[in-house]
Amino acid sequence: MKPLLLVLLSLFMFTGCKSPEPRKPISRASKSFTNKSLKINKAIVKKEEAYIKEMIQKDSANTYITSADGFWYYYNTKSNDSITPQFGDEVEFNYNLLTLQGDTIYSRKEIGERAYIIDKEEIFTGLRQGLKLMKEGETVTFLFPSHQAYGYYGDNDKIGTHVALKSTVTLNEIKPEIK
């Protein structure tokens, strides 16, 4: 009986000291789901961009510029200044958010003046890139496809999923980063 007890005890010690192993996930995103999602998102982007380009063609009063980041804009007020905000600079600005059809989502009064430190704080992608193109005193109107705005999630308040936006932004002041 002692040898059997000794064998069981030693077997218990070796198996009992084993470190826990991580479990494998039960479900994984299938490749077909990812491909389907990718196709849907590409179709949404294509549709939004086509609509924006159609709007631009109909608007003969303004000269639109296509940004390298995938949105369009025109100057309401242009400055001769050559300084644009750089990484770490603080900017003070006002803006509004409208649908592409011109319906107000958030007015300038609702949003108020904003202070933002370039590339160090969270703000939606299109606005972040748009502010970097502006000079102090300029007012620019941007047309953002949804992937440059609030995308799939919206803002959990007034902006739903896949909503392209129009925004008129005034850059009031650039405060260079103190190094």
OpenMM code with the backbone's topology and positions (N, CA, C; nanometers):
from openmm import Vec3, app, unit

residues = "MET LYS PRO LEU LEU LEU VAL LEU LEU SER LEU PHE MET PHE THR GLY CYS LYS SER PRO GLU PRO ARG LYS PRO ILE SER ARG ALA SER LYS SER PHE THR ASN LYS SER LEU LYS ILE ASN LYS ALA ILE VAL LYS LYS GLU GLU ALA TYR ILE LYS GLU MET ILE GLN LYS ASP SER ALA ASN THR TYR ILE THR SER ALA ASP GLY PHE TRP TYR TYR TYR ASN THR LYS SER ASN ASP SER ILE THR PRO GLN PHE GLY ASP GLU VAL GLU PHE ASN TYR ASN LEU LEU THR LEU GLN GLY ASP THR ILE TYR SER ARG LYS GLU ILE GLY GLU ARG ALA TYR ILE ILE ASP LYS GLU GLU ILE PHE THR GLY LEU ARG GLN GLY LEU LYS LEU MET LYS GLU GLY GLU THR VAL THR PHE LEU PHE PRO SER HIS GLN ALA TYR GLY TYR TYR GLY ASP ASN ASP LYS ILE GLY THR HIS VAL ALA LEU LYS SER THR VAL THR LEU ASN GLU ILE LYS PRO GLU ILE LYS".split()
positions = [
    Vec3(0.0823, -0.1194, 0.0000),
    Vec3(0.0000, 0.0000, 0.0000),
    Vec3(0.0866, 0.1255, 0.0000),
    Vec3(0.1985, 0.1223, 0.0712),
    Vec3(0.2867, 0.2373, 0.0764),
    Vec3(0.3426, 0.2707, -0.0613),
    Vec3(0.3871, 0.1725, -0.1430),
    Vec3(0.4392, 0.2090, -0.2743),
    Vec3(0.3303, 0.2726, -0.3617),
    Vec3(0.2086, 0.2230, -0.3532),
    Vec3(0.1003, 0.2797, -0.4327),
    Vec3(0.0703, 0.4235, -0.3886),
    Vec3(0.0710, 0.4462, -0.2583),
    Vec3(0.0484, 0.5794, -0.2028),
    Vec3(0.1616, 0.6741, -0.2431),
    Vec3(0.2822, 0.6254, -0.2429),
    Vec3(0.3972, 0.7045, -0.2811),
    Vec3(0.3905, 0.7432, -0.4302),
    Vec3(0.3492, 0.6507, -0.5157),
    Vec3(0.3358, 0.6770, -0.6590),
    Vec3(0.2246, 0.7800, -0.6837),
    Vec3(0.1100, 0.7633, -0.6183),
    Vec3(-0.0002, 0.8572, -0.6352),
    Vec3(0.0374, 0.9979, -0.5863),
    Vec3(0.1073, 1.0029, -0.4740),
    Vec3(0.1482, 1.1308, -0.4164),
    Vec3(0.2472, 1.2019, -0.5092),
    Vec3(0.3433, 1.1306, -0.5643),
    Vec3(0.4406, 1.1928, -0.6541),
    Vec3(0.3736, 1.2344, -0.7865),
    Vec3(0.2809, 1.1518, -0.8340),
    Vec3(0.2059, 1.1862, -0.9550),
    Vec3(0.1229, 1.3119, -0.9326),
    Vec3(0.0607, 1.3232, -0.8181),
    Vec3(-0.0195, 1.4400, -0.7825),
    Vec3(0.0675, 1.5648, -0.7755),
    Vec3(0.1881, 1.5532, -0.7210),
    Vec3(0.2777, 1.6688, -0.7073),
    Vec3(0.3204, 1.7202, -0.8446),
    Vec3(0.3510, 1.6288, -0.9371),
    Vec3(0.3965, 1.6719, -1.0699),
    Vec3(0.2838, 1.7345, -1.1526),
    Vec3(0.1650, 1.6828, -1.1420),
    Vec3(0.0539, 1.7385, -1.2202),
    Vec3(-0.0073, 1.8599, -1.1521),
    Vec3(0.0003, 1.8688, -1.0224),
    Vec3(-0.0589, 1.9798, -0.9476),
    Vec3(0.0209, 2.1079, -0.9603),
    Vec3(0.1479, 2.1021, -0.9941),
    Vec3(0.2329, 2.2203, -1.0026),
    Vec3(0.2389, 2.2784, -1.1436),
    Vec3(0.1599, 2.2287, -1.2310),
    Vec3(0.1605, 2.2750, -1.3691),
    Vec3(0.0974, 2.4148, -1.3751),
    Vec3(0.1610, 2.5072, -1.4501),
    Vec3(0.1073, 2.6433, -1.4609),
    Vec3(-0.0139, 2.6430, -1.5537),
    Vec3(-0.1070, 2.7352, -1.5320),
    Vec3(-0.2272, 2.7378, -1.6154),
    Vec3(-0.1923, 2.7775, -1.7596),
    Vec3(-0.2600, 2.7160, -1.8542),
    Vec3(-0.2388, 2.7469, -1.9954),
    Vec3(-0.3554, 2.8316, -2.0447),
    Vec3(-0.3245, 2.9306, -2.1284),
    Vec3(-0.4346, 3.0127, -2.1822),
    Vec3(-0.5236, 2.9312, -2.2743),
    Vec3(-0.6515, 2.9613, -2.2660),
    Vec3(-0.7458, 2.8902, -2.3527),
    Vec3(-0.7524, 2.9582, -2.4880),
    Vec3(-0.7818, 2.8825, -2.5877),
    Vec3(-0.7979, 2.9354, -2.7221),
    Vec3(-0.9370, 2.9991, -2.7335),
    Vec3(-0.9498, 3.1051, -2.8132),
    Vec3(-1.0817, 3.1673, -2.8286),
    Vec3(-1.1813, 3.0706, -2.8933),
    Vec3(-1.3050, 3.0823, -2.8492),
    Vec3(-1.4089, 2.9937, -2.9000),
    Vec3(-1.4486, 3.0333, -3.0414),
    Vec3(-1.4609, 3.1643, -3.0660),
    Vec3(-1.5010, 3.2072, -3.1997),
    Vec3(-1.3963, 3.3013, -3.2575),
    Vec3(-1.3831, 3.2982, -3.3872),
    Vec3(-1.2916, 3.3868, -3.4576),
    Vec3(-1.3676, 3.4511, -3.5725),
    Vec3(-1.3217, 3.5697, -3.6106),
    Vec3(-1.3835, 3.6338, -3.7263),
    Vec3(-1.3420, 3.5550, -3.8503),
    Vec3(-1.4385, 3.5132, -3.9233),
    Vec3(-1.4073, 3.4344, -4.0419),
    Vec3(-1.3569, 3.5267, -4.1519),
    Vec3(-1.2808, 3.4712, -4.2415),
    Vec3(-1.2276, 3.5479, -4.3523),
    Vec3(-1.3408, 3.5990, -4.4420),
    Vec3(-1.4454, 3.5177, -4.4554),
    Vec3(-1.5569, 3.5601, -4.5403),
    Vec3(-1.6297, 3.6804, -4.4792),
    Vec3(-1.6418, 3.6848, -4.3459),
    Vec3(-1.7046, 3.7989, -4.2789),
    Vec3(-1.6212, 3.9241, -4.3005),
    Vec3(-1.4892, 3.9126, -4.2862),
    Vec3(-1.3997, 4.0259, -4.3047),
    Vec3(-1.4069, 4.0770, -4.4484),
    Vec3(-1.4059, 3.9860, -4.5438),
    Vec3(-1.4136, 4.0259, -4.6845),
    Vec3(-1.5463, 4.0942, -4.7159),
    Vec3(-1.6555, 4.0411, -4.6599),
    Vec3(-1.7880, 4.1001, -4.6824),
    Vec3(-1.7933, 4.2413, -4.6232),
    Vec3(-1.7410, 4.2576, -4.5036),
    Vec3(-1.7381, 4.3877, -4.4376),
    Vec3(-1.6547, 4.4874, -4.5178),
    Vec3(-1.5431, 4.4412, -4.5695),
    Vec3(-1.4563, 4.5259, -4.6501),
    Vec3(-1.5277, 4.5735, -4.7765),
    Vec3(-1.5995, 4.4834, -4.8418),
    Vec3(-1.6735, 4.5190, -4.9632),
    Vec3(-1.7831, 4.6213, -4.9331),
    Vec3(-1.8532, 4.6010, -4.8224),
    Vec3(-1.9602, 4.6939, -4.7831),
    Vec3(-1.9029, 4.8328, -4.7571),
    Vec3(-1.7926, 4.8395, -4.6821),
    Vec3(-1.7317, 4.9688, -4.6498),
    Vec3(-1.6778, 5.0391, -4.7738),
    Vec3(-1.6192, 4.9631, -4.8655),
    Vec3(-1.5713, 5.0229, -4.9904),
    Vec3(-1.6875, 5.0801, -5.0711),
    Vec3(-1.7994, 5.0096, -5.0729),
    Vec3(-1.9174, 5.0570, -5.1452),
    Vec3(-1.9710, 5.1856, -5.0827),
    Vec3(-1.9707, 5.1939, -4.9507),
    Vec3(-2.0181, 5.3148, -4.8812),
    Vec3(-1.9278, 5.4326, -4.9154),
    Vec3(-1.7965, 5.4117, -4.9103),
    Vec3(-1.7011, 5.5183, -4.9418),
    Vec3(-1.7201, 5.5654, -5.0857),
    Vec3(-1.7338, 5.4717, -5.1770),
    Vec3(-1.7509, 5.5052, -5.3191),
    Vec3(-1.8779, 5.5879, -5.3405),
    Vec3(-1.9867, 5.5485, -5.2750),
    Vec3(-2.1143, 5.6191, -5.2878),
    Vec3(-2.1036, 5.7617, -5.2313),
    Vec3(-2.0432, 5.7756, -5.1134),
    Vec3(-2.0285, 5.9072, -5.0511),
    Vec3(-1.9403, 5.9986, -5.1362),
    Vec3(-1.8296, 5.9442, -5.1858),
    Vec3(-1.7383, 6.0251, -5.2667),
    Vec3(-1.8047, 6.0675, -5.3974),
    Vec3(-1.8831, 5.9807, -5.4571),
    Vec3(-1.9548, 6.0158, -5.5798),
    Vec3(-2.0545, 6.1293, -5.5522),
    Vec3(-2.1245, 6.1225, -5.4400),
    Vec3(-2.2206, 6.2261, -5.4035),
    Vec3(-2.1496, 6.3598, -5.3805),
    Vec3(-2.0362, 6.3553, -5.3108),
    Vec3(-1.9604, 6.4780, -5.2842),
    Vec3(-1.9092, 6.5387, -5.4154),
    Vec3(-1.8573, 6.4564, -5.5041),
    Vec3(-1.8081, 6.5063, -5.6333),
    Vec3(-1.9214, 6.5679, -5.7154),
    Vec3(-2.0397, 6.5097, -5.7058),
    Vec3(-2.1570, 6.5646, -5.7742),
    Vec3(-2.1925, 6.7018, -5.7169),
    Vec3(-2.1865, 6.7141, -5.5839),
    Vec3(-2.2131, 6.8429, -5.5178),
    Vec3(-2.1136, 6.9488, -5.5637),
    Vec3(-1.9862, 6.9093, -5.5721),
    Vec3(-1.8807, 7.0024, -5.6115),
    Vec3(-1.9036, 7.0514, -5.7536),
    Vec3(-1.9435, 6.9620, -5.8427),
    Vec3(-1.9693, 7.0011, -5.9820),
    Vec3(-2.0841, 7.1020, -5.9921),
    Vec3(-2.1831, 7.0868, -5.9065),
    Vec3(-2.2989, 7.1774, -5.9087),
    Vec3(-2.2686, 7.3130, -5.8457),
    Vec3(-2.1647, 7.3197, -5.7617),
    Vec3(-2.1300, 7.4426, -5.6900),
    Vec3(-2.0252, 7.5210, -5.7692),
    Vec3(-2.0707, 7.6080, -5.8565),
    Vec3(-1.9780, 7.6857, -5.9400),
    Vec3(-1.9242, 7.8090, -5.8670),
    Vec3(-1.9800, 7.8416, -5.7521),
    Vec3(-1.9392, 7.9611, -5.6784),
    Vec3(-1.8080, 7.9415, -5.6024),
    Vec3(-1.7685, 7.8173, -5.5768),
    Vec3(-1.6488, 7.7912, -5.4968),
    Vec3(-1.5495, 7.7041, -5.5725),
    Vec3(-1.4218, 7.7239, -5.5416),
    Vec3(-1.3150, 7.6434, -5.6004),
    Vec3(-1.2693, 7.5422, -5.4963),
    Vec3(-1.2998, 7.4167, -5.5191),
    Vec3(-1.2677, 7.3111, -5.4240),
    Vec3(-1.1275, 7.2573, -5.4447),
    Vec3(-1.0668, 7.2186, -5.3366),
    Vec3(-0.9343, 7.1561, -5.3369),
    Vec3(-0.9512, 7.0163, -5.2789),
    Vec3(-0.8871, 6.9189, -5.3422),
    Vec3(-0.8902, 6.7816, -5.2912),
    Vec3(-0.7681, 6.7618, -5.2020),
    Vec3(-0.7898, 6.7209, -5.0789),
    Vec3(-0.6768, 6.6984, -4.9881),
    Vec3(-0.6171, 6.5602, -5.0117),
    Vec3(-0.4946, 6.5451, -4.9720),
    Vec3(-0.4273, 6.4152, -4.9813),
    Vec3(-0.4882, 6.3155, -4.8834),
    Vec3(-0.5617, 6.3653, -4.7851),
    Vec3(-0.6197, 6.2786, -4.6817),
    Vec3(-0.7591, 6.2284, -4.7164),
    Vec3(-0.8149, 6.2683, -4.8302),
    Vec3(-0.9429, 6.2127, -4.8732),
    Vec3(-1.0656, 6.2954, -4.8408),
    Vec3(-1.0508, 6.4265, -4.8312),
    Vec3(-1.1669, 6.5142, -4.8154),
    Vec3(-1.1485, 6.6341, -4.9074),
    Vec3(-1.2523, 6.7169, -4.9190),
    Vec3(-1.2503, 6.8324, -5.0078),
    Vec3(-1.2756, 6.9574, -4.9258),
    Vec3(-1.2242, 7.0714, -4.9763),
    Vec3(-1.2442, 7.1970, -4.9032),
    Vec3(-1.2309, 7.3166, -4.9964),
    Vec3(-1.2853, 7.4292, -4.9508),
    Vec3(-1.2651, 7.5568, -5.0201),
    Vec3(-1.2514, 7.6657, -4.9149),
    Vec3(-1.1863, 7.7743, -4.9564),
    Vec3(-1.1616, 7.8857, -4.8654),
    Vec3(-1.2764, 7.9850, -4.8703),
    Vec3(-1.3304, 8.0204, -4.7547),
    Vec3(-1.4265, 8.1296, -4.7419),
    Vec3(-1.3473, 8.2585, -4.7211),
    Vec3(-1.2444, 8.2503, -4.6362),
    Vec3(-1.1531, 8.3602, -4.6086),
    Vec3(-1.0124, 8.3034, -4.6114),
    Vec3(-0.9265, 8.3624, -4.6940),
    Vec3(-0.7898, 8.3120, -4.7075),
    Vec3(-0.6929, 8.4143, -4.6480),
    Vec3(-0.5886, 8.3650, -4.5826),
    Vec3(-0.4889, 8.4505, -4.5198),
    Vec3(-0.3593, 8.4477, -4.6007),
    Vec3(-0.2849, 8.5573, -4.5969),
    Vec3(-0.1542, 8.5630, -4.6626),
    Vec3(-0.0430, 8.5128, -4.5724),
    Vec3(-0.0770, 8.4848, -4.4489),
    Vec3(0.0206, 8.4327, -4.3526),
    Vec3(0.0747, 8.2992, -4.4046),
    Vec3(0.1960, 8.2653, -4.3663),
    Vec3(0.2542, 8.1395, -4.4146),
    Vec3(0.2628, 8.0332, -4.3055),
    Vec3(0.2233, 8.0665, -4.1849),
    Vec3(0.2386, 7.9736, -4.0721),
    Vec3(0.1139, 7.8864, -4.0576),
    Vec3(0.1349, 7.7560, -4.0595),
    Vec3(0.0290, 7.6585, -4.0316),
    Vec3(0.0641, 7.5889, -3.9014),
    Vec3(-0.0328, 7.5362, -3.8304),
    Vec3(-0.0031, 7.4699, -3.7038),
    Vec3(0.0813, 7.3434, -3.7239),
    Vec3(0.1731, 7.3224, -3.6317),
    Vec3(0.2605, 7.2050, -3.6334),
    Vec3(0.2315, 7.1183, -3.5115),
    Vec3(0.2884, 7.0003, -3.5085),
    Vec3(0.2714, 6.9062, -3.3974),
    Vec3(0.2976, 6.9773, -3.2647),
    Vec3(0.2020, 6.9683, -3.1732),
    Vec3(0.2171, 7.0248, -3.0400),
    Vec3(0.1682, 7.1674, -3.0242),
    Vec3(0.1430, 7.2386, -3.1359),
    Vec3(0.0905, 7.3753, -3.1264),
    Vec3(-0.0543, 7.3706, -3.0779),
    Vec3(-0.0935, 7.4726, -3.0037),
    Vec3(-0.2333, 7.4831, -2.9610),
    Vec3(-0.3067, 7.5760, -3.0567),
    Vec3(-0.4228, 7.5316, -3.1018),
    Vec3(-0.5042, 7.6160, -3.1896),
    Vec3(-0.6386, 7.6419, -3.1224),
    Vec3(-0.6911, 7.7612, -3.1463),
    Vec3(-0.8253, 7.7954, -3.1006),
    Vec3(-0.9091, 7.8178, -3.2257),
    Vec3(-1.0238, 7.7523, -3.2307),
    Vec3(-1.1051, 7.7571, -3.3512),
    Vec3(-1.2522, 7.7411, -3.3189),
    Vec3(-1.3355, 7.7806, -3.4143),
    Vec3(-1.4802, 7.7602, -3.4086),
    Vec3(-1.5191, 7.6779, -3.5295),
    Vec3(-1.6229, 7.5980, -3.5152),
    Vec3(-1.6714, 7.5215, -3.6299),
    Vec3(-1.8150, 7.4792, -3.6068),
    Vec3(-1.8771, 7.4349, -3.7138),
    Vec3(-2.0110, 7.3769, -3.7063),
    Vec3(-2.0072, 7.2430, -3.7777),
    Vec3(-2.1085, 7.1632, -3.7607),
    Vec3(-2.1211, 7.0362, -3.8314),
    Vec3(-2.2592, 7.0298, -3.8940),
    Vec3(-2.2605, 7.0072, -4.0255),
    Vec3(-2.3841, 6.9980, -4.1018),
    Vec3(-2.3846, 6.8679, -4.1803),
    Vec3(-2.5023, 6.8260, -4.2213),
    Vec3(-2.5094, 6.7166, -4.3177),
    Vec3(-2.4666, 6.7749, -4.4522),
    Vec3(-2.4409, 6.6914, -4.5487),
    Vec3(-2.4037, 6.7411, -4.6814),
    Vec3(-2.5167, 6.8203, -4.7454),
    Vec3(-2.6398, 6.7937, -4.7037),
    Vec3(-2.7551, 6.8657, -4.7564),
    Vec3(-2.7725, 7.0025, -4.6891),
    Vec3(-2.6925, 7.0321, -4.5866),
    Vec3(-2.6967, 7.1625, -4.5211),
    Vec3(-2.7766, 7.1680, -4.3931),
    Vec3(-2.8279, 7.0547, -4.3455),
    Vec3(-2.9019, 7.0533, -4.2188),
    Vec3(-2.8037, 7.0603, -4.1023),
    Vec3(-2.8306, 7.1493, -4.0074),
    Vec3(-2.7404, 7.1678, -3.8941),
    Vec3(-2.7500, 7.0506, -3.7968),
    Vec3(-2.6340, 6.9950, -3.7647),
    Vec3(-2.6252, 6.8910, -3.6618),
    Vec3(-2.5803, 6.9576, -3.5317),
    Vec3(-2.4693, 7.0299, -3.5387),
    Vec3(-2.4196, 7.1088, -3.4255),
    Vec3(-2.3842, 7.2475, -3.4789),
    Vec3(-2.4390, 7.3514, -3.4182),
    Vec3(-2.4100, 7.4889, -3.4607),
    Vec3(-2.2807, 7.5366, -3.3943),
    Vec3(-2.2267, 7.6466, -3.4460),
    Vec3(-2.1075, 7.7075, -3.3845),
    Vec3(-2.1362, 7.7450, -3.2394),
    Vec3(-2.2576, 7.7938, -3.2173),
    Vec3(-2.2950, 7.8363, -3.0823),
    Vec3(-2.2974, 7.7171, -2.9862),
    Vec3(-2.3512, 7.6045, -3.0321),
    Vec3(-2.3552, 7.4831, -2.9489),
    Vec3(-2.2161, 7.4341, -2.9135),
    Vec3(-2.1271, 7.4341, -3.0117),
    Vec3(-1.9920, 7.3816, -2.9907),
    Vec3(-1.9061, 7.4824, -2.9159),
    Vec3(-1.9201, 7.6110, -2.9504),
    Vec3(-1.8376, 7.7141, -2.8880),
    Vec3(-1.6961, 7.7123, -2.9426),
    Vec3(-1.6112, 7.7957, -2.8845),
    Vec3(-1.4716, 7.7973, -2.9285),
    Vec3(-1.3995, 7.6791, -2.8661),
    Vec3(-1.3202, 7.6137, -2.9471),
    Vec3(-1.2455, 7.4953, -2.9024),
    Vec3(-1.0975, 7.5264, -2.9003),
    Vec3(-1.0290, 7.4690, -2.8051),
    Vec3(-0.8827, 7.4710, -2.8020),
    Vec3(-0.8390, 7.3276, -2.8253),
    Vec3(-0.7398, 7.3105, -2.9071),
    Vec3(-0.6943, 7.1761, -2.9447),
    Vec3(-0.5432, 7.1796, -2.9643),
    Vec3(-0.4742, 7.0821, -2.9088),
    Vec3(-0.3302, 7.0689, -2.9292),
    Vec3(-0.3091, 6.9703, -3.0430),
    Vec3(-0.2465, 7.0180, -3.1492),
    Vec3(-0.2304, 6.9417, -3.2733),
    Vec3(-0.1647, 6.8065, -3.2474),
    Vec3(-0.2349, 6.7010, -3.2866),
    Vec3(-0.1910, 6.5609, -3.2798),
    Vec3(-0.1636, 6.5086, -3.1393),
    Vec3(-0.2076, 6.5804, -3.0368),
    Vec3(-0.1880, 6.5318, -2.8994),
    Vec3(-0.3205, 6.5072, -2.8292),
    Vec3(-0.4311, 6.5432, -2.8928),
    Vec3(-0.5632, 6.5237, -2.8347),
    Vec3(-0.6530, 6.4569, -2.9374),
    Vec3(-0.7644, 6.4033, -2.8906),
    Vec3(-0.8588, 6.3333, -2.9777),
    Vec3(-0.9559, 6.4312, -3.0414),
    Vec3(-0.9682, 6.4184, -3.1709),
    Vec3(-1.0652, 6.4930, -3.2498),
    Vec3(-1.0822, 6.4118, -3.3778),
    Vec3(-1.1949, 6.4214, -3.4450),
    Vec3(-1.2138, 6.3322, -3.5590),
    Vec3(-1.1125, 6.3607, -3.6701),
    Vec3(-1.0774, 6.2563, -3.7438),
    Vec3(-0.9662, 6.2550, -3.8382),
    Vec3(-0.9677, 6.3704, -3.9372),
    Vec3(-1.0791, 6.3923, -4.0043),
    Vec3(-1.0854, 6.4972, -4.1051),
    Vec3(-1.0566, 6.6349, -4.0479),
    Vec3(-1.1130, 6.6661, -3.9337),
    Vec3(-1.0911, 6.7967, -3.8715),
    Vec3(-0.9463, 6.8110, -3.8269),
    Vec3(-0.8902, 6.7056, -3.7729),
    Vec3(-0.7493, 6.7078, -3.7299),
    Vec3(-0.6590, 6.7417, -3.8496),
    Vec3(-0.6814, 6.6755, -3.9633),
    Vec3(-0.5995, 6.6998, -4.0818),
    Vec3(-0.6312, 6.8365, -4.1438),
    Vec3(-0.7574, 6.8759, -4.1395),
    Vec3(-0.7981, 7.0045, -4.1955),
    Vec3(-0.7360, 7.1222, -4.1222),
    Vec3(-0.7300, 7.1157, -3.9906),
    Vec3(-0.6696, 7.2243, -3.9120),
    Vec3(-0.5228, 7.2437, -3.9477),
    Vec3(-0.4547, 7.1374, -3.9825),
    Vec3(-0.3125, 7.1470, -4.0187),
    Vec3(-0.2916, 7.2208, -4.1511),
    Vec3(-0.3956, 7.2302, -4.2330),
    Vec3(-0.3870, 7.3004, -4.3619),
    Vec3(-0.4152, 7.4501, -4.3491),
    Vec3(-0.4715, 7.4891, -4.2359),
    Vec3(-0.5198, 7.6260, -4.2205),
    Vec3(-0.4148, 7.7195, -4.1606),
    Vec3(-0.4365, 7.8492, -4.1858),
    Vec3(-0.3538, 7.9544, -4.1286),
    Vec3(-0.4422, 8.0400, -4.0378),
    Vec3(-0.3794, 8.1111, -3.9482),
    Vec3(-0.4530, 8.1945, -3.8531),
    Vec3(-0.5410, 8.2953, -3.9278),
    Vec3(-0.6676, 8.3052, -3.8865),
    Vec3(-0.7618, 8.3991, -3.9464),
    Vec3(-0.8398, 8.3435, -4.0648),
    Vec3(-0.8084, 8.2234, -4.1084),
    Vec3(-0.8773, 8.1661, -4.2237),
    Vec3(-1.0079, 8.0986, -4.1835),
    Vec3(-1.1026, 8.0993, -4.2770),
    Vec3(-1.2261, 8.0240, -4.2632),
    Vec3(-1.2347, 7.9320, -4.3843),
    Vec3(-1.2514, 7.8032, -4.3580),
    Vec3(-1.2519, 7.7023, -4.4629),
    Vec3(-1.3746, 7.6134, -4.4444),
    Vec3(-1.4378, 7.5772, -4.5562),
    Vec3(-1.5484, 7.4827, -4.5530),
    Vec3(-1.4984, 7.3485, -4.6041),
    Vec3(-1.5170, 7.2446, -4.5222),
    Vec3(-1.4708, 7.1097, -4.5529),
    Vec3(-1.5893, 7.0186, -4.5843),
    Vec3(-1.5690, 6.9233, -4.6742),
    Vec3(-1.6644, 6.8156, -4.6996),
    Vec3(-1.5932, 6.6853, -4.6635),
    Vec3(-1.6403, 6.6201, -4.5582),
    Vec3(-1.5764, 6.4990, -4.5074),
    Vec3(-1.6613, 6.3755, -4.5373),
    Vec3(-1.6071, 6.2764, -4.6073),
    Vec3(-1.6782, 6.1482, -4.6162),
    Vec3(-1.6847, 6.0884, -4.4751),
    Vec3(-1.7752, 5.9975, -4.4508),
    Vec3(-1.7949, 5.9465, -4.3149),
    Vec3(-1.6696, 5.8839, -4.2547),
    Vec3(-1.5853, 5.8224, -4.3371),
    Vec3(-1.4652, 5.7599, -4.2806),
    Vec3(-1.3645, 5.8638, -4.2333),
    Vec3(-1.3791, 5.9897, -4.2761),
    Vec3(-1.2951, 6.0985, -4.2265),
    Vec3(-1.3637, 6.1724, -4.1107),
    Vec3(-1.4899, 6.1388, -4.0873),
    Vec3(-1.5661, 6.2034, -3.9797),
    Vec3(-1.5830, 6.1038, -3.8642),
    Vec3(-1.7057, 6.0649, -3.8356),
    Vec3(-1.7313, 5.9778, -3.7211),
    Vec3(-1.7527, 5.8316, -3.7595),
    Vec3(-1.7432, 5.8011, -3.8896),
    Vec3(-1.7413, 5.6640, -3.9384),
    Vec3(-1.8575, 5.5767, -3.8976),
    Vec3(-1.8235, 5.4535, -3.8653),
    Vec3(-1.9223, 5.3497, -3.8355),
    Vec3(-1.9975, 5.3764, -3.7057),
    Vec3(-1.9333, 5.4389, -3.6088),
    Vec3(-1.9917, 5.4525, -3.4755),
    Vec3(-2.0743, 5.5787, -3.4542),
    Vec3(-2.0479, 5.6825, -3.5326),
    Vec3(-2.1159, 5.8086, -3.5064),
    Vec3(-2.0609, 5.8716, -3.3797),
    Vec3(-2.1320, 5.9660, -3.3241),
    Vec3(-2.0850, 6.0292, -3.1999),
    Vec3(-2.1701, 5.9887, -3.0796),
    Vec3(-2.2532, 5.8880, -3.0965),
    Vec3(-2.3424, 5.8384, -2.9903),
    Vec3(-2.4408, 5.9440, -2.9429),
    Vec3(-2.4668, 6.0452, -3.0262),
    Vec3(-2.5648, 6.1472, -2.9915),
    Vec3(-2.6428, 6.1864, -3.1173),
    Vec3(-2.5987, 6.2888, -3.1877),
    Vec3(-2.6734, 6.3379, -3.3033),
    Vec3(-2.6236, 6.2840, -3.4371),
    Vec3(-2.5014, 6.2318, -3.4401),
    Vec3(-2.4438, 6.1837, -3.5661),
    Vec3(-2.4522, 6.0321, -3.5683),
    Vec3(-2.5221, 5.9800, -3.6674),
    Vec3(-2.5391, 5.8354, -3.6796),
    Vec3(-2.4224, 5.7694, -3.7518),
    Vec3(-2.4422, 5.6446, -3.7889),
    Vec3(-2.3377, 5.5705, -3.8584),
    Vec3(-2.3291, 5.6133, -4.0040),
    Vec3(-2.2079, 5.6173, -4.0541),
    Vec3(-2.1796, 5.6495, -4.1945),
    Vec3(-2.2459, 5.7791, -4.2394),
    Vec3(-2.2209, 5.8871, -4.1663),
    Vec3(-2.2748, 6.0180, -4.2024),
    Vec3(-2.1609, 6.1070, -4.2509),
    Vec3(-2.1656, 6.1460, -4.3773),
    Vec3(-2.0694, 6.2405, -4.4319),
    Vec3(-2.1061, 6.3792, -4.3796),
    Vec3(-2.0053, 6.4628, -4.3561),
    Vec3(-2.0291, 6.5925, -4.2927),
    Vec3(-1.9733, 6.7089, -4.3730),
    Vec3(-2.0372, 6.8234, -4.3532),
    Vec3(-1.9894, 6.9509, -4.4049),
    Vec3(-1.9600, 7.0360, -4.2825),
    Vec3(-1.8453, 7.1031, -4.2826),
    Vec3(-1.8076, 7.1823, -4.1656),
    Vec3(-1.7374, 7.3097, -4.2098),
    Vec3(-1.7793, 7.4222, -4.1525),
    Vec3(-1.7106, 7.5486, -4.1769),
    Vec3(-1.6311, 7.5813, -4.0514),
    Vec3(-1.4988, 7.5929, -4.0704),
    Vec3(-1.4050, 7.6078, -3.9578),
    Vec3(-1.3336, 7.7424, -3.9700),
    Vec3(-1.3254, 7.8134, -3.8580),
    Vec3(-1.2475, 7.9374, -3.8509),
    Vec3(-1.1345, 7.9163, -3.7520),
    Vec3(-1.0116, 7.9311, -3.7992),
    Vec3(-0.8941, 7.9178, -3.7122),
    Vec3(-0.8627, 8.0554, -3.6553),
    Vec3(-0.8908, 8.0731, -3.5281),
    Vec3(-0.8767, 8.2047, -3.4643),
    Vec3(-0.7337, 8.2358, -3.4230),
    Vec3(-0.6649, 8.1348, -3.3700),
    Vec3(-0.5304, 8.1619, -3.3172),
    Vec3(-0.4462, 8.0353, -3.3168),
    Vec3(-0.3176, 8.0528, -3.3445),
    Vec3(-0.2192, 7.9448, -3.3331),
    Vec3(-0.1207, 7.9864, -3.2248),
    Vec3(-0.1068, 7.9019, -3.1235),
    Vec3(-0.0095, 7.9262, -3.0158),
    Vec3(0.0993, 7.8198, -3.0284),
    Vec3(0.2170, 7.8608, -3.0764),
    Vec3(0.3255, 7.7632, -3.0953),
    Vec3(0.3625, 7.6937, -2.9643),
    Vec3(0.4010, 7.5664, -2.9777),
    Vec3(0.4431, 7.4883, -2.8619),
    Vec3(0.5708, 7.5486, -2.8045),
    Vec3(0.5734, 7.5637, -2.6735),
    Vec3(0.6933, 7.6153, -2.6062),
    Vec3(0.7842, 7.4964, -2.5800),
    Vec3(0.9048, 7.5051, -2.6333),
    Vec3(0.9985, 7.3919, -2.6218),
    Vec3(1.1046, 7.4177, -2.5218),
] * unit.nanometer
topology = app.Topology()
chain = topology.addChain("A")
for resn in residues:
    res = topology.addResidue(resn, chain)
    for name in ("N", "CA", "C"):
        topology.addAtom(name, app.Element.getBySymbol(name[0]), res)
